[in-house]
Every structure is written in C-alpha cells, then in structure tokens.
Amino acid sequence: MMKPVLTIVVPCYNEEAVLPVTIKKLHQLLKDLMQESLVSPQSKILFVDDGSKDQTWEMIYKEGLKNEHVRGLKLARNVGHQRALLAGLHAAKELSDCVVSIDADLQDDIRVIREFILKFQEGCEIVYGVRQGRATDTFFKRTTAQGFYKMMEKLGVNLVYNHADFRLMSKRALHELERFKEVNLFLRGIVPLLGFQSDVVYYDRLEREAGETKYPLKKMLAFAFDGITSFSVSPIRFVLLVGIVSFFMSLVFGGYFLTLKFLGDTETGWTSLITSIWLIGGLQLIAIGLIGEYVGKIYNETKQRPKYIIDIDTLNLPVPKRQLVEDELFGVPFRKVSETNQ
C-alpha cells in the first residue's frame, strides 16, 4: 500500500506563546509517523495565520526556512476560526491524500492521529476525534456544551457528540466539502452531511500548553447561535408557535373578561394591562430579532463575498533554501496570491 501524504492544518490567531511547543510536538509526531511508514515523507504541517497581531506569522515563516515539513498560509485579515480552517483545508487538499485539522493549543491529543491514519487506510473518508468526557471543563462550560449538543439534536441537526474540529478528512471528502458554498460556516454540522464512511477515535482532552483561549464566553455563545440558525429554522417555528398560543390565550381571556363585564364584576386597574403589553411587546421584539438574524444570513449569502483572501502562501513553493535565507526583507512572501476562494 502506498504511504499517504498527510497535511496537518493548524489555524492560528495570536499564538506566539504556544507556537514553539506546537511546532516541536507536531514535527516530532510527523517524523514518528514517517519512520513507521504510515505517511509519506512529503507530508507537511500547514499553519494558517488568521490575521494575528503578534509574532505568530514571523515564527511560522522562520520555521519554514529551516524545516521542509513546515509551511504557512497568511490570510490578509482576521476572518475567524472556521474560515481560517477552511482556507487551510482548501489549500492542502490538492497536495494531500488526507488532512488532519487541529487547534494550535494542542489540547486535542495528537497521539491519536496515528489511529486516524490507520482508520483512513482501512477505508474511512472521515475520522472524528471525540472527547471521552469533560472532566477538565468548568461546571458552566460542561453544562452549556452538553446543553448545546442536546439542543442541536432536538432541532434535527446531525452533530457528532463531543467533537469539535479535530478530524481527518480524505482528499475526496475535501473536494465534496468545497462544493458547500454557504458563507455562514459551521463545519461541525457540514462535515457529517457529506455522508462518507466515517469512524470516531476517543481521546482525553489535555491542558493548554501556554497562552490563553481564543474562545471566551461571548465567542462561544455567538458560535453556538450561528450553528443553530445556520442549520435549522426551528427557532422561527417556535416563535410562530408562541404567537399562535398567545393568540388563543388572548381569545380565552378576552371572553372571560367580557363575561365579567356583563356580570358587573369588574374593577378598573392597570396591572394586568401593563403586564400583557410588556409580555406581547417582548415577544414581538424577540420574533423580529430572530427573523432579522435569518434575513441577515440571507443577505450575507446573496453578496457572495469571498470567505477569505490569502496574502502569503508558502505551501507549494519549490524555492531553494539558500535564496530564502538570503531574503533579508522578512515578511516578503514566497508567493503572492491574487486569487480568492468563493
């Protein structure tokens, strides 16, 4: 059996604190896989710089000068984790038989990548890295994460429970993924839609090596809301249901108060009136906001703007190392890329 060419795609945003450890560990893993003849010597690690403001790109660039297995992709600006990851997947697919995506903090256990490769060789097109548990999470994060997966299941969205973006995808799967053109990206929901033969590998999540998480509560909530509204219209239907129920309740109470009126058993007051106004007004604002969210997503889709723009690409360049080292203008790209991905 031919040894597959593996590319490990690592999206990065302000990861200068953890990047030296990440590069060292991933490079050692790649060498071990090569020594076991599980992957080809042409395998690489592709770091995608998502518009970092620190020294992340400079560190990737310098490492690429001395390490033939390290390459970089610099985006023109910060576009977010999902789009940066997609940029790396698209760039790597033509030069790879399979691609593994992993976050730069290496909280996902890289040792199970070996199992990914074995399952790929057995015929799996997609291999999901799934956490065995959430013992390392805070109570709040564990509760909200489990609630999110359960909610998505109720909404009919096919997600792999406790799976983030640590996965292996074959070249065939990546080509099919590229056919999904939506701007509102939620890869955890899109990848299972491909329907190819897949399997899972369980692992224990590790502590972050250095630096700080790039997913605070605000971004986590926004990500979850994007996932819900990108894959289901159930929230809109729920608002419709609330409106129907409220309408019939108003008919019932209207009839009740009209009966009291005719019986002469009514008292003037404003409490019930104000309460009902606030209730209905709040429901209306929620409904309008939710509808606006969907309309906004439609608006973004119709503009068909590129998901990302590549500034510098060092993945394909057969430039002699001597020439690279002599380039004194640090940051001058190996190759300027004019095309963008739609």
Secondary structure per residue as TSV (DSSP state, phi and psi in degrees):
chain	resnum	aa	ss	phi	psi
A	1	M	-	360.0	134.8
A	2	M	-	-69.0	142.6
A	3	K	-	-76.4	124.9
A	4	P	-	-71.2	147.2
A	5	V	-	-83.0	119.2
A	6	L	E	-106.6	136.0
A	7	T	E	-121.5	128.0
A	8	I	E	-98.9	115.2
A	9	V	E	-96.5	126.8
A	10	V	E	-127.9	100.3
A	11	P	E	-70.4	137.7
A	12	C	E	-132.0	138.2
A	13	Y	S	-143.2	110.4
A	14	N	S	52.4	56.5
A	15	E	-	-111.9	27.3
A	16	E	T	-61.7	-28.3
A	17	A	T	-69.3	-36.9
A	18	V	T	-102.6	-13.1
A	19	L	H	-60.9	-42.8
A	20	P	H	-57.3	-41.2
A	21	V	H	-68.0	-41.9
A	22	T	H	-61.6	-47.2
A	23	I	H	-60.7	-45.8
A	24	K	H	-61.4	-46.7
A	25	K	H	-69.3	-42.8
A	26	L	H	-68.4	-37.2
A	27	H	H	-66.4	-40.2
A	28	Q	H	-64.5	-40.5
A	29	L	H	-61.0	-43.8
A	30	L	H	-62.6	-42.2
A	31	K	H	-63.3	-40.5
A	32	D	H	-62.9	-42.2
A	33	L	H	-65.0	-36.1
A	34	M	H	-67.6	-41.8
A	35	Q	H	-64.2	-31.3
A	36	E	T	-82.4	-0.8
A	37	S	T	61.6	31.1
A	38	L	S	-88.4	-28.0
A	39	V	S	-133.5	162.6
A	40	S	-	-76.0	151.4
A	41	P	T	-63.0	-15.7
A	42	Q	T	-80.9	1.6
A	43	S	-	-65.9	152.5
A	44	K	E	-144.4	166.9
A	45	I	E	-113.5	123.3
A	46	L	E	-111.2	112.8
A	47	F	E	-93.8	128.4
A	48	V	E	-108.0	111.1
A	49	D	E	-85.2	113.4
A	50	D	-	-91.3	60.1
A	51	G	S	64.9	41.0
A	52	S	-	-64.2	150.3
A	53	K	S	-102.9	-3.8
A	54	D	S	-104.1	-151.1
A	55	Q	S	-91.8	18.6
A	56	T	H	-57.2	-51.1
A	57	W	H	-65.8	-40.0
A	58	E	H	-59.9	-39.2
A	59	M	H	-67.8	-39.3
A	60	I	H	-65.2	-44.2
A	61	Y	H	-60.4	-50.1
A	62	K	H	-62.3	-40.4
A	63	E	H	-64.8	-35.7
A	64	G	H	-66.7	-25.2
A	65	L	H	-68.8	-33.5
A	66	K	H	-109.1	-9.4
A	67	N	-	-125.1	111.8
A	68	E	T	-68.5	-14.3
A	69	H	T	-94.8	-1.0
A	70	V	E	-110.8	127.0
A	71	R	E	-131.6	164.0
A	72	G	E	-134.4	152.7
A	73	L	E	-134.0	116.3
A	74	K	E	-106.5	120.7
A	75	L	E	-83.6	150.8
A	76	A	S	-65.8	-27.5
A	77	R	S	-156.5	172.2
A	78	N	-	-72.5	122.9
A	79	V	-	-120.0	-1.7
A	80	G	-	101.2	157.1
A	81	H	H	-57.8	-48.4
A	82	Q	H	-63.8	-41.8
A	83	R	H	-72.4	-37.4
A	84	A	H	-62.9	-42.2
A	85	L	H	-62.2	-43.2
A	86	L	H	-62.9	-38.9
A	87	A	H	-59.4	-43.2
A	88	G	H	-65.8	-40.6
A	89	L	H	-64.2	-43.4
A	90	H	H	-65.0	-40.9
A	91	A	H	-68.6	-33.8
A	92	A	H	-85.3	-20.1
A	93	K	H	-64.7	-35.2
A	94	E	T	-72.8	-26.9
A	95	L	T	-100.9	6.3
A	96	S	-	-131.9	151.5
A	97	D	S	-88.0	-29.0
A	98	C	E	-151.8	152.8
A	99	V	E	-130.7	133.2
A	100	V	E	-110.4	129.7
A	101	S	E	-105.3	138.9
A	102	I	-	-154.7	147.4
A	103	D	-	-76.5	154.8
A	104	A	T	-68.7	-20.7
A	105	D	T	-75.5	-11.2
A	106	L	-	56.9	31.7
A	107	Q	-	-71.9	-22.4
A	108	D	S	-80.6	132.6
A	109	D	-	-71.3	109.8
A	110	I	G	-68.5	-17.4
A	111	R	G	-63.7	-25.3
A	112	V	G	-80.6	-4.5
A	113	I	H	-61.2	-31.9
A	114	R	H	-58.2	-41.9
A	115	E	H	-67.7	-34.4
A	116	F	H	-55.6	-48.8
A	117	I	H	-63.3	-41.9
A	118	L	H	-62.3	-41.1
A	119	K	H	-70.1	-33.0
A	120	F	H	-63.4	-41.9
A	121	Q	H	-68.7	-21.8
A	122	E	T	-81.2	-8.9
A	123	G	T	120.3	-0.5
A	124	C	-	-74.8	133.3
A	125	E	S	-87.6	-27.0
A	126	I	E	-136.1	132.9
A	127	V	E	-127.0	122.1
A	128	Y	E	-96.0	133.7
A	129	G	E	-87.5	118.8
A	130	V	E	-121.0	130.8
A	131	R	E	-69.5	137.5
A	132	Q	S	-73.8	-27.1
A	133	G	-	-167.7	-179.8
A	134	R	-	-125.5	38.6
A	135	A	T	-65.2	-27.8
A	136	T	T	-82.1	-11.2
A	137	D	S	-80.7	156.8
A	138	T	-	-69.4	162.4
A	139	F	H	-58.8	-42.6
A	140	F	H	-63.4	-47.9
A	141	K	H	-66.2	-39.5
A	142	R	H	-64.6	-43.3
A	143	T	H	-67.0	-44.6
A	144	T	H	-68.5	-37.8
A	145	A	H	-64.7	-45.4
A	146	Q	H	-65.0	-38.1
A	147	G	H	-64.0	-37.5
A	148	F	H	-63.9	-47.0
A	149	Y	H	-63.9	-39.1
A	150	K	H	-67.3	-39.4
A	151	M	H	-64.2	-44.1
A	152	M	H	-62.2	-36.2
A	153	E	H	-64.7	-41.6
A	154	K	H	-65.3	-31.7
A	155	L	T	-81.2	-2.5
A	156	G	T	86.2	16.9
A	157	V	-	-91.9	127.1
A	158	N	-	-85.0	97.2
A	159	L	-	-113.4	152.3
A	160	V	-	-87.7	117.0
A	161	Y	T	-60.9	132.5
A	162	N	T	64.1	26.1
A	163	H	E	-111.7	134.3
A	164	A	E	-105.0	-110.5
A	165	D	E	-124.4	25.3
A	166	F	E	-94.9	101.1
A	167	R	E	-156.2	162.0
A	168	L	E	-109.7	137.7
A	169	M	E	-131.7	138.1
A	170	S	E	-77.4	167.8
A	171	K	H	-60.2	-40.8
A	172	R	H	-60.0	-45.3
A	173	A	H	-64.5	-38.0
A	174	L	H	-67.8	-36.7
A	175	H	H	-64.4	-38.5
A	176	E	H	-71.2	-35.6
A	177	L	H	-61.6	-34.6
A	178	E	T	-65.8	-19.7
A	179	R	T	-75.0	-15.4
A	180	F	-	-80.9	111.7
A	181	K	-	-98.6	0.3
A	182	E	-	-64.3	145.0
A	183	V	S	-78.6	-35.9
A	184	N	S	-80.1	92.2
A	185	L	-	-86.2	133.6
A	186	F	-	-145.2	83.4
A	187	L	H	-61.1	-30.4
A	188	R	H	-63.0	-26.7
A	189	G	H	-93.5	-29.5
A	190	I	H	-74.6	-44.8
A	191	V	G	-57.3	-44.5
A	192	P	G	-62.8	-20.6
A	193	L	G	-69.9	-17.5
A	194	L	G	-63.7	-35.4
A	195	G	-	80.1	5.5
A	196	F	-	-73.1	167.8
A	197	Q	-	-58.5	129.2
A	198	S	E	-140.7	167.0
A	199	D	E	-153.6	171.1
A	200	V	E	-123.1	151.3
A	201	V	E	-127.1	126.0
A	202	Y	E	-91.7	146.3
A	203	Y	E	-153.8	165.1
A	204	D	-	-99.6	132.0
A	205	R	-	-73.7	140.3
A	206	L	-	-100.8	170.8
A	207	E	-	-78.0	150.5
A	208	R	-	-66.4	135.7
A	209	E	-	-67.9	-43.8
A	210	A	S	-164.0	170.7
A	211	G	S	75.6	-171.0
A	212	E	-	-121.5	154.8
A	213	T	-	-62.9	142.6
A	214	K	S	-97.4	10.2
A	215	Y	-	-125.2	74.4
A	216	P	-	-68.2	177.1
A	217	L	H	-55.8	-42.2
A	218	K	H	-59.6	-46.0
A	219	K	H	-69.9	-35.2
A	220	M	H	-62.8	-44.3
A	221	L	H	-65.3	-41.4
A	222	A	H	-64.2	-39.9
A	223	F	H	-64.0	-43.9
A	224	A	H	-63.9	-42.6
A	225	F	H	-65.7	-39.0
A	226	D	H	-62.0	-40.8
A	227	G	H	-62.3	-41.8
A	228	I	H	-66.8	-49.0
A	229	T	H	-76.2	-19.4
A	230	S	H	-80.5	-21.4
A	231	F	H	-121.5	-2.9
A	232	S	-	-150.8	142.8
A	233	V	-	-101.0	9.8
A	234	S	H	-57.9	-39.0
A	235	P	H	-57.5	-39.8
A	236	I	H	-63.7	-42.9
A	237	R	H	-65.9	-34.1
A	238	F	H	-65.0	-42.4
A	239	V	H	-62.4	-40.5
A	240	L	H	-60.5	-42.3
A	241	L	H	-63.4	-43.3
A	242	V	H	-60.7	-40.7
A	243	G	H	-63.2	-41.5
A	244	I	H	-65.3	-44.5
A	245	V	H	-62.0	-44.0
A	246	S	H	-61.3	-39.0
A	247	F	H	-62.2	-47.7
A	248	F	H	-68.9	-33.4
A	249	M	H	-64.9	-38.3
A	250	S	H	-65.5	-35.6
A	251	L	H	-64.5	-42.6
A	252	V	H	-64.0	-49.4
A	253	F	H	-68.7	-33.3
A	254	G	H	-61.7	-44.3
A	255	G	H	-63.7	-38.6
A	256	Y	H	-64.4	-47.9
A	257	F	H	-69.9	-30.2
A	258	L	H	-67.1	-37.3
A	259	T	H	-64.0	-43.8
A	260	L	H	-62.7	-35.1
A	261	K	H	-61.2	-47.4
A	262	F	H	-68.1	-28.0
A	263	L	H	-83.7	-6.6
A	264	G	T	72.0	28.0
A	265	D	-	-115.1	41.6
A	266	T	-	-113.9	153.5
A	267	E	-	-127.6	141.8
A	268	T	-	-72.9	147.1
A	269	G	-	-179.6	161.7
A	270	W	S	-116.9	-11.6
A	271	T	H	-58.6	-52.7
A	272	S	H	-64.5	-34.9
A	273	L	H	-65.7	-48.9
A	274	I	H	-63.7	-41.7
A	275	T	H	-61.4	-44.3
A	276	S	H	-66.8	-38.2
A	277	I	H	-63.3	-45.6
A	278	W	H	-64.0	-39.5
A	279	L	H	-64.1	-51.9
A	280	I	H	-65.1	-40.6
A	281	G	H	-61.4	-42.3
A	282	G	H	-63.6	-42.9
A	283	L	H	-62.5	-38.8
A	284	Q	H	-65.8	-41.8
A	285	L	H	-65.2	-40.7
A	286	I	H	-61.6	-44.9
A	287	A	H	-63.4	-44.5
A	288	I	H	-63.5	-43.0
A	289	G	H	-62.6	-41.5
A	290	L	H	-67.2	-42.9
A	291	I	H	-62.9	-39.9
A	292	G	H	-60.6	-36.0
A	293	E	H	-62.0	-45.4
A	294	Y	H	-67.0	-41.3
A	295	V	H	-62.7	-39.2
A	296	G	H	-62.4	-39.3
A	297	K	H	-66.2	-40.8
A	298	I	H	-61.5	-41.0
A	299	Y	H	-60.6	-45.1
A	300	N	H	-64.4	-37.0
A	301	E	H	-67.9	-39.5
A	302	T	H	-69.7	-26.3
A	303	K	H	-70.1	-27.8
A	304	Q	T	54.1	41.5
A	305	R	-	-75.2	152.7
A	306	P	-	-62.8	144.4
A	307	K	S	-70.2	-29.3
A	308	Y	E	-158.7	161.2
A	309	I	E	-128.1	126.3
A	310	I	E	-87.0	127.2
A	311	D	E	-90.8	-50.0
A	312	I	E	-134.0	134.7
A	313	D	E	-130.6	116.1
A	314	T	-	-107.8	12.7
A	315	L	S	-74.2	-39.6
A	316	N	S	-103.9	1.2
A	317	L	-	-81.6	122.0
A	318	P	-	-90.4	51.8
A	319	V	-	-87.1	133.0
A	320	P	-	-58.7	142.8
A	321	K	H	-62.7	-36.4
A	322	R	H	-58.3	-42.8
A	323	Q	H	-66.5	-36.6
A	324	L	H	-66.0	-43.0
A	325	V	H	-66.6	-34.9
A	326	E	H	-73.2	-10.5
A	327	D	-	-73.7	101.7
A	328	E	-	-81.6	-17.1
A	329	L	S	-84.9	87.5
A	330	F	T	-62.5	136.0
A	331	G	T	96.9	-11.5
A	332	V	-	-69.0	127.1
A	333	P	-	-68.1	150.5
A	334	F	S	-62.7	-41.1
A	335	R	S	-151.0	123.8
A	336	K	B	-78.8	136.9
A	337	V	-	-112.6	121.5
A	338	S	-	-94.6	-25.8
A	339	E	-	-76.9	153.6
A	340	T	E	-124.4	160.2
A	341	N	E	-96.7	132.2
A	342	Q	-	-89.9	360.0
